Amino acid sequence: MAHNSRHMEREQIWERLKQNTTPDVLVIGAGINGISVFRELGLAGANVILVDAADYCSGASAALSRMVHGGLRYLENGEFRLVQESLMERNALLANAPHYVKPLPTSIPISSYFDGIIGSTLRFFRLSQSQPRRGALMIKAGLTFYDLFTRRNKVMPSHQFFGKKATKHKFPQYRPQTLCSATYYDASVTQPERLGFEIIEQTLAENPASLALNYIRATGKGDGEILLNDELSGEQITIEPKTIINATGAWIDFTNDALTYAATSAKKRLIGGTKGSHLMIDNEELCEAIGDHMVYFENEEGRVCILFNYQGLVLVGSTDIRVENPSGMICTQEEQDYILKSLEGIFPSIKILPNQVRFTFAGVRPLPHSNSVINGQISRDHSCVDLGPLAGGSAPVRCMVGGKWTTFRAFGEQVADAVLTDLGMKRTHSTLVTPIGGGTAYPQSESQEKRWLQSAMTETGTSEQRMRTLLERYGTKAREIAFACSNLQDEPLADAESYTHAEIAHLVEVEHTCNILDLVLRRTTLAISGTLTTNTLEDISRIFARLRGWDESLRQDHTTETRNYLSAYHGMKQLIEDHIEMETSHVS
């Protein structure tokens, strides 16, 4: 799709890559874990390069449930260290990225008091692989641990239990069998892809020697060197890094196949990914039924499902299906039916119509290879596997296996420490207390927000309503966006008035945005929020055409390819139907 999408910024980065053929570290894979280790190494002063065969955060890092959480159910597997680490990282993200990571009250509807006590005990001691059922006592025990793990750094309220009457009052449409409920706090992330890009942006600013480029495929040459292929232009360069980090997530084994190792034992299988699919539903009754809470519930199989209001729709998920090849994942009709049936189990009176599913997404969790019968019992912990050097060279390859989105910072820090030791370097400060992008100097109170808005409005000549929208969308980077728009004749996007032409142009020009999909899926929330229409897409493609010099034929090719992709991979079939209708009306 992105042929002829080269532009000046990309050309300059490519030229710098050509001059940097012996970097300290090459990080292959720019999902959130690769981005995290890139930051840790970059801030320590290492000469580090980050590449990805696709866009930044375009795999599992774009397909998460949008939760930033400790992992309540991981306690059943005895993963206390992981839960404690996750809760610490959740709290750090609430402090460091308050523009994207927000507290999320969570309700658990409960239909029994004693279910799961024996089963959970057996599972804890690895004596059972059955799917769990969880009663009030088991949930109480888990939430008590949750509170204990954060007692020294308590940033959110402790859990509460509610009886049948109080539960019925708060959530009248829960299934009639609901006996009680529990409420606890975790967090959600509004724009995980943007958060990832802001970390890259910060690292590049802090360490001018660091480089990051999307749409670059890395393969081994068999002589200790790595071939970097620009997927957009076909150009190639060869580099010889001192260390290589394979952070390609669910693609780790495929990447290892493309590298050439000195030892044949390095070919062992590391990943046993499971697919998770989600739906974005436009149903006002469902939206009102859950309010500002996430609902965390069991379906008939005992699998944990979630739903909460997100970007004006209701996000519902997810599935957990083993897959061999992570490429080209879609939410199948069978999975959609499964998720809707699970939803009906907890809200039986709410009917979801097929056309109310506005967007679907799926990704593969990069879980470690496991023989577990129950997918939910595969560890969500992370580890770094050293596969030794490439054939003909001395550069060791470290693979970042597993890990959940919430723990990306800790995982990156742990891997970076090992690499820095090899390089004779060390970290100079901790990112545990480092603000991320638009979370820097973010207003913490209503009065601070008012002062920030007033100052930004005065400096940029932007209206209060517009400035507030930008602050919500970009955090304190909103000032930069407002400046970029202030000197231009600006106008809102068709059918997506909260975005403007100048704003979109800025994202295309300065955020390594190579094609329309990068923009609508990852630099903005236009697609996942169901906001994107045929008219919006036409507007955006014209902005790209102006900036990239596309003629009308090429513009239409890009637009058609984008529309077809969103229909096939994200269930946005309405885009094609509306386009056909529009074309028909033009002809008539």
N, C-alpha and C positions, 0 to 999 in steps of 0.2 A: 504493500500500500504506500510506503513512504518513499518510493522512487522519486527523484528530483526534489527531495525535501531538505537537501543540504542548505545550510545558511551560514552566515558569517561566524556566529558564535561557535558552531560545531566545527567549522573549518579551522578556527584558531586552536581549539582543543586538540584536534587531530594533529595539527602541526607540532604542538607541544608534546604529544605522545611520541611522535617521530624522533624528537630530541631526547627522550627519556627512556632509553632502551635497556637500562640496567637498574630498575627501581628496587627499593628495599622489599616491597611487598606488592603482589598483584592479588586483589580480591575479585574472584569471579562470582558474580551473583549479587545484584543490587536490590534484593528484598530487604526487609527490616533488619535481619541479622547481619547481612553483608554490610549494610549501611552503618550499623552500630560499630562493627569492628573497624570499618574505614574511619569513623570518627575518632575512636580511641587511639588508633595508630597515627592519624593525622594530627591530633592535638598533642601527641607526644613528640612530634617533629619528624616522624618517619616520612620517607619518600614513598607514598602509597598511591596506587592506581586502582580505581573501582570501575568494573565493566559489567554489562549485562547484555545478553543476546536479544532481549526485548526492552521494554521500558522499565524505569525504576518502579518498584512495588507493584508489579503487574501479575505476580503469581499468587501464592497463598497470602501474601501481605496485602492484597486487595480483596481477599475473599473471607476475611475473618468475620466473626459475629458482631464486630464493633464493640465487644466487651473488653474492658481492662479489669482483670479480676484475679483473685487469689486461687480460684479453682476449688470450690467447695467439695465437689465430688471426688477430687484426687485424694482426699483424706481416706476414702474407702480403700484405696490401693496402698495406703501407708506412706504416701509421698509428703510427709510433714515438712521436710526441708524445702521442697519445691513450693508448697503452699506459703510457707513463711517468706521465702524469697520473693514470690509473686506479690504478696501483700505489701512488702517493702517497696517493690518496684512500682506497684500501683500508686502508692502514696507519693512516691517521687514524681511520677508523671502528673499527678494532680497538682503538684507544686511547680513543676518545670514546664508543663504544657497546658496551662489552664484555659487557653483559647480553644483547645481541641478535646481535652480530657475533662469530663464533668462527673460529679457524683451521681449515682443512679440507684434510687431506692428500689429494692427487689422483693417481690412477694412470692412466697412458695405456698401454693394451695396443698393441703394435706388431707388425705382420705382415710388414714388409719393411724392408730397410736403406736402399735408395736411391730409393724412390718419391718423386716430387714435386720433385726438384731442378730439372729443366728447366722443368716447369710453373710452379713457384713463381717462378722467375726471370722467366719471361714475364709472369706476372700482376703481379709487382712493377713491371715497366716498362710495364704496361697493354697488353701485346701478346697477351694471352689472356684469355678469359672462361670457361674451362672450370672445372668443379668440381675442387678439388684432391684428390690422394691424398698422404698424408704418411708418409714412411719415417723410420727412426731418425735419419739424418743431419739431416733437416729439423727434426725435433722437438728434437734436441740443440741445433741453432742457435737455435731459438726460446727454449728454456729458458735458454740461456746469456745471451741478451739480457735475459730476465726477471730473472735474478740480477744482471746489470750495472746495470739500472735502479734496483735497490733497495740497491745496495752501501753507500750512505752512510747509509741508514736501514733497516738490516737487522733485521727483527723476527721472521723465520721462516727455517727452514733452507734451504740451497741444494738444487737438484734432485739426484737420483741416478738412475743407470741400473742395471737388474738384468737379468742374463742369463736364458736360458730356464729353467734349473733353479730359480733363486731366485724367478722370476715364478710358476712352476708351484706352488712351495711356498706362496707367499703367496695366490695366486688360482687354486686348482686347477680352477675351473670356467670359466676363460677358454677361448675357442675353441681347438682343437688347433693351429691355424695360428699362434698367437702365438709370436713368436721371442724377444721381450724386452719390457721395460716400463720406463717412466720414472715417477718419483714427484716431484712438486713440491707446493708449498703455495699455496693461495689462501684464500678465506674464504667462509662462508655467513652468511645473515641469517635468524634464526629467526622473527621477526615484523615484516616490513617495514612493515605497515600501522600497527602500534603505534608503531614508531619515528617514522613520519611524524607521527602525532598528538602524540607527545611533543615534537616540534620546535614544532608549533603552540602547544601548551600553554606551553612555555617562553617563546616570543615574546610571548604575551599577558601573561604574568607580568612580563616584563622591560619591556615597553612598553605601559602601560595605554591608550594612544591607538590601538593596533592592534586590529583586529576580524577575526574569522574566523567564517564560517557556511556550513554545508553545505546542500544542496538549495535553492540560490538560482541562478536562471538569469539571465544578463546578455545583454541585446540592445541594439542601437543605436536611438536615436530619430530620427536624421537631423539633429539640431540641436546636435551636440557633446555631448549628454547620453546617459547609460546608464540603461536601465530595469532594475531588479532585481526579479525576480518570485520570491516565495516559492512553491516548488513544492508545499509542504504545505498552505498556507492560501489561496493565491491572492492574497494581499496584494501590493501593488507600491509601490515608491518610486523616485524619480528622483535620480541623483547626477551630478555633473560633476567627475570626477577630473582632476588636472593631467597624469597619465600613465597609460596602460593597458598591462598586460602580458598577452599571450595565452599562457597556459601550459597550454592544453587538450590538449596531446599529439597523439594521432592525430586529434583533433577540431578541430585548429587551423583548417583550411580551412572547416569548417562554422561555427565561431565567427566567422571573418572574414566569411562570408556573412551572418551575423546582425548584424554591425556595418555601419555605413554610412560609407565612406571618401570623402574629398575627391577623391582621384585614382583613376581607374578602373584604373590600373596596379597598384593595391594588391590586385587580385583574383587575382594570379598564384598558381598552385598551389605549395604549400610542402611538403606531406607525401605520401609514398608508403609507407604503412605495410605491414608484414608481420605476419601472424598467427602467434603461437607458442602451441601447446597442450601441456599436460602431464598426466600421469597420476599418481595416488597409489595405489600397489599394496600390498596386504596379502599378502605371500608370505614366509614365514619362511626358506625356502631361499635366496631372493634376498637377503634382509636379511643373512643370515650370510655369503653369498658375497662381499659387498663390505665387510663390517665397518664400520670407522670412516672408510673412504676414499670419496671421490667417484671414480667411473669416468668418464673423459673419452675417448670413442671415436668412430671413424668408422663410419657405416653403409655399405651397398653403394654409395650414391651419392656418398660422400665427405663427406656432411654430418656435422658434429660433433654428437654426442648426449651427454647426461650422465645419471647416476643416482647417488643417495646416500640414506642413511637420514635421514629427516626427519619429526619429530613421530610417531614410532612406525610409520611406513609407509616405502615406498621411493618417492621422487620420481623420475620418468623423463620426459625431454623431449629435444628439442622439435621442432615443425615450423617452417617458415619460408615462409608462403604469402602472396602479395600480396592485399590486399583494398582495396576502394574505400570501404566504409562500416564504421567500427569498432564500431558499436553492435550489441548482442545477440550477441556472440561466444560460440560453444560449441565444444567439442572434438567433431568429428563422428566417426561410427563409422569412416569411412575414415582419419581421422587416428589414431584409436586403434589400428587395425590396422597402420598404418605404424609407429607407435612400438613396438608389440609385436614387429613383424617385425625392426625395428632391434635391439631388445633380444635377440631370439633369435639374431641374428647374432654377438653377443659372448658370450652365455651359452646355447649351444644345448641344454644338458642340462636347463635349468630351464624348466618349463612353467607358464605363467600362465593361470589359469582366468578366464573372463569376470567371475565374481562377486568376484574378488580385486581388481578395479579399484574402489576405494572412493570415489574423488572425482576429478573432472577439472576443469581450469580452462584458460581461453584468454584471451589479450589481444592487442592490436595494438601493435607497436613503433612509436613515432612517428618513423620514419626520414625523412630528407629525400627529396624527389621525385628519382627517378633513372631513367635509361634502361638501367641495368645488366641484363644478361641473367641473371646469377646473383645471387639475393637476398642470399646470404652475402657478396657483395662490395660491397654498399651500405654506405657509411660509417656507423659508429656514433658518429661525433663529433657535437659540438653547436655550434650557432651561433645568434646573435641577429639576426633580420631586422627592420629598421625599415620599417614600411609607411606612415609619414607620419600626418598627423592625420585625425580623423574629419570627415565633412562637417559644416560649420557650427560647427566648434570648432577648438581649437588643440592638443588633447591628442594627442601621438604614441602610436602603438601599436607595441609591440615584441613579436615572436613568438619564443618559445623553441623552436627547431626541433632535433629529434634528441636525442641524449644517452642514455647508459646509466645505469641506476640508481646504479651505483657512483660516478659523477662528479657526482651532484646538487649537492653542496656547492660544487664549483669552478664549475659552470655558474651556479648562483644568485649566487655572488659576482661573476662576470664581468658578468652582466646588471645586478645591483644597482649596480655601480660606474658603469656608463653612465647609469643612471637618476638616481643621486645627483648626478652631475656636472650633469645638466640642472636638478636642483632646487637646485643650489648647496650641496650637502651632501657629506659623505664618511664612509666607514666609520671607526669609531674603534678597532676591534680585529678580529682574524681569528678566524673560527669554525674554522679548521684545528685549533685546540687547545681548542675549547669542548666539554666533555662534554655528552652528550644525555640528558635525562630521567633514567631509572634507572641510567644509566652514571656519574652523578655520585657521586664517593667510593665507587665500586664496589670491593669487596675484591679485592686482587690476589694473595693467597696463601691457603693453607689456614688459617693462623693468623689472618689478618685476617678471613676469612669466619667463623671460629668466634667471634671477638670481636663481629663485627657481629650475628650471629645471637643471641648471648647477650644483647646490649644490646636488640635489637628484641623478643626474647621477653619480657624483663623489663618493658619499657615497655608492651607491648600485651597481655600475658597469653596469648600464642599459643604452641602447642606447637612443638617444634623441627622436626618433620616438616612441619607446615603452613607454618612460617616459611621453611623451605628451599624448598618448592614455590613460595611467593610470590616469593622472591628470584630463583629461576630464571625465573619468568614475567615479573616486572616490574622486575628490578634493585632498586636501593635505594628505588624507589617502593613496594616491598613493605611498608614500614613504614606508609605512608599507607593502603594497602589493609587491612592488619591492624587499624589503628586504627578504620577504618570498620566493620569486622566485629566488633570487640571488645565493643561495647555492645549488640549485638543477639542475639536468640535465633537462632542460625545452624544450618543443616543443609546437607549436600551435595546437589548436583543429582542427580536420578535418572539412573543409568547414566553419570554423569560426575563421580565422587566427588571429584576433585581441585579442582573448582570448587564454590563454595558460593552459597547464595541471597543472602546479604548482599554477597558479592563481585560477583555479577551486578548486583544493585541499584545498587551504587556505580558500576559502569561505565555503567549506563543513565542515572543521574542526573547525572554530572559530565563525561562524555566526548562530549557532543553526539550521543548515540546516539538516532536517530530511529525506528528500527524493528528488528524481530528480525534481519533480514539484516545490518544494521550490526554487531550484536552477534556473531552466530555466524560471520560471514565475516571481520570486520576488527578488532573489539575483543578477540576471543578466537580460539583455533585449534580450536574445537569442530567446525567443518565440515570443514576441510582435513585434520584428523587422523583423520577417520572416526569420531570419538567420538560425534557427535550421533545420537541415536535418537529415535523417536517420543515416548518418555517424557521425554527431556531437553527436547525442543521444547515439550511440554505444560507442563513445569515453568517454562521460561523465559517462555512466553506468559502464564502466571499472574502472574509477577513484573511483567511489563509492564502487565498489566491492573490490578494493584493500584496501581502508580505513576502510570499515565496515566488511570485512571478508566474503562477499557473495560468495557462490560457483556459478558455471556457471548457474545452473538451476535457482537459486534465482535471479541472475543478469538478466537473460532473462525474468523472471516474472515481475520484476520491470520495465524493458524497455518496455515490451508489455503493461503493465498497464499505463505507462506514455504516450505512443503513443496513446492508445485508449482514454485516458482522453483528450488529446490535440485535437484529432479529434472530439470527441463528444461535448466538451464544448467550444472549441475555433476555430472550423472550419478548423483545420489543417489536412484535409483528405489526403493531399498529402503525409504525413508521412506514412500512411498505404499503399497507392498505391505504393510508392517507396519501402517500405519494401517487399511487395508481389512480386514486380518486381525483387528485389535483391535476394529473396529466390528462385524464379523461375529460375533465371539465374545460381544460384549455383547448383541447381538440374540438369539442362541441361548441 
